[in-house]
Amino acid sequence: ERFDYLADGEVVTLTYVVKTTDASGATDSQNVVIKITGSNDASSITVNDVAGDILEGTTLSDSGSISFSDIDLSDTPSASEALTSISALKSDGSTTITLTAAQQTAITNAFSIAASNGNTNNGDINWNYDIADSSIDFLGVNETVEAVFTISVDDANGSVVTQDVTVTITGSNDTAILGSADQTLIETDAPLSTSGVLSISDVDATEALYVAQTDTVGDKGTFS
């Protein structure tokens, strides 16, 4: 353990001088040379914060970090990240939502990492998640997306350690938009009637049920 600080291939040379003296006072000496060659020690990771929570319309960013340590003093580990999995569920918690390629790309690209200044063989990796509200408008109320990202810490000498970061995105309700369909009538002595088409749009992709009113009575007639 006293030489764990040596990185792979680093060498410490120890030279000891052995002296002998006989009964007549004659002396002799011999050097004993010991070479100690280091091998790679794996880095280790300490979890600080690896859970992100995003709420549509309210909280669009979150951040956290991990710490790494490498007892090989000359190692300077670097970090990379990659998407491991992404899944989406309706509000019942079990029905799968199929994400489009564009939705997956937006959710994936919102994650990033950065090394803290001053990292050596020990240091911190900070992660950040920041997504535009428009990129998750497709989620209905209480629908969720779970994205798992893996941070890999590589000491460049054969050791790679990993840590997952899980980001949960929860949807909220977006108001449906009703398109106008104004009609103009000219008064006559006969009953008046007209018809048209109203358009409805809702960015919450799974909300597709709208209840139309039928024969609703008003002070000027009925509307369906």
Number of C-alpha atoms within 10 A of each C-alpha: 4 5 14 14 18 21 20 16 12 14 14 13 10 10 11 11 9 10 10 10 10 8 6 6 7 8 10 9 10 10 10 10 11 11 10 14 14 17 17 21 19 18 21 16 19 12 13 13 15 18 15 20 16 21 17 25 16 10 14 17 16 16 18 17 20 20 18 21 21 23 18 23 14 15 23 18 22 19 18 15 19 14 16 14 12 17 15 21 18 18 16 10 11 9 11 15 16 11 14 8 8 10 13 16 12 15 22 20 12 15 22 17 17 15 17 13 9 9 15 17 18 19 20 21 21 18 21 15 20 16 20 14 14 11 16 25 18 22 27 22 17 18 23 26 24 18 21 21 21 16 22 18 25 19 22 12 16 10 14 16 15 15 16 18 22 19 22 18 24 23 24 20 18 17 10 13 11 11 11 11 10 9 8 6 8 5 8 7 5 6 7 10 9 7 10 8 9 10 9 12 13 17 17 20 12 14 16 9 6 8 5 6 8 9 9 9 10 8 5 6 11 11 12 9
